[in-house]
């Protein structure tokens, strides 16, 4: 009796869930192994450029703050 209750979910899992799970798993593995597309690579380079510009801007702002208010770092670390 207990075995019959477990068989239905197991059969449903094997017929429906497992094949979809395997297909999606191997599709994602294939996409990862192919690497970045040209569009993704260009987008990544754009983001790197923006991050570099932002780093320079932050450095500039910190140097301005250091010149105008030398103790600003101690006040805002609390």
C-alpha positions in Angstrom: 0.0 0.0 0.0 2.8 2.5 0.9 4.7 1.5 -2.2 1.7 2.4 -4.4 1.5 5.9 -2.9 5.2 6.5 -3.7 5.1 5.1 -7.2 2.9 7.7 -8.7 5.1 10.7 -7.8 8.2 8.8 -8.8 6.7 7.9 -12.2 5.6 11.5 -12.8 9.0 12.7 -11.9 10.7 10.3 -14.2 8.4 11.1 -17.1 8.0 14.8 -16.8 10.5 16.5 -14.5 13.7 14.6 -15.1 13.8 15.0 -18.9 13.2 18.8 -18.7 15.8 19.1 -15.9 18.4 17.2 -18.0 17.7 19.3 -21.1 18.0 22.6 -19.3 21.1 21.4 -17.5 23.0 20.4 -20.6 21.8 23.5 -22.5 23.2 25.7 -19.8 26.5 23.7 -19.8 26.8 24.2 -23.5 26.2 28.0 -23.2 28.8 28.3 -20.5 31.4 26.3 -22.5 30.9 28.6 -25.5 32.1 31.6 -23.6 31.0 35.2 -24.2 29.3 36.3 -27.4 30.8 39.4 -29.2 27.9 41.5 -27.9 28.5 40.4 -24.3 32.2 41.0 -24.6 31.6 44.5 -25.9 29.1 45.2 -23.1 31.7 43.9 -20.6 34.4 46.3 -22.0 31.9 49.2 -21.8 31.3 48.4 -18.2 35.0 48.3 -17.5 35.5 51.7 -19.1 32.6 53.2 -17.1 34.1 51.7 -13.9 37.5 53.2 -14.7 35.9 56.6 -15.3 34.0 56.4 -12.1 37.1 55.5 -10.2 38.9 58.6 -11.6 35.9 60.8 -10.7 35.8 59.5 -7.2 39.6 60.1 -6.9 39.0 63.7 -8.1 36.2 64.3 -5.7 38.2 62.9 -2.8 41.2 65.1 -3.6 38.8 68.2 -3.8 37.3 67.2 -0.4 40.8 66.7 1.0 41.8 70.2 0.0 38.7 71.9 1.1 38.0 69.9 4.3 40.9 67.8 5.4 39.0 66.0 8.2 36.0 64.9 6.2 37.1 61.2 6.3 37.2 61.1 10.1 33.8 62.7 10.4 32.1 60.2 8.0 33.8 57.0 9.2 31.7 56.9 12.4 
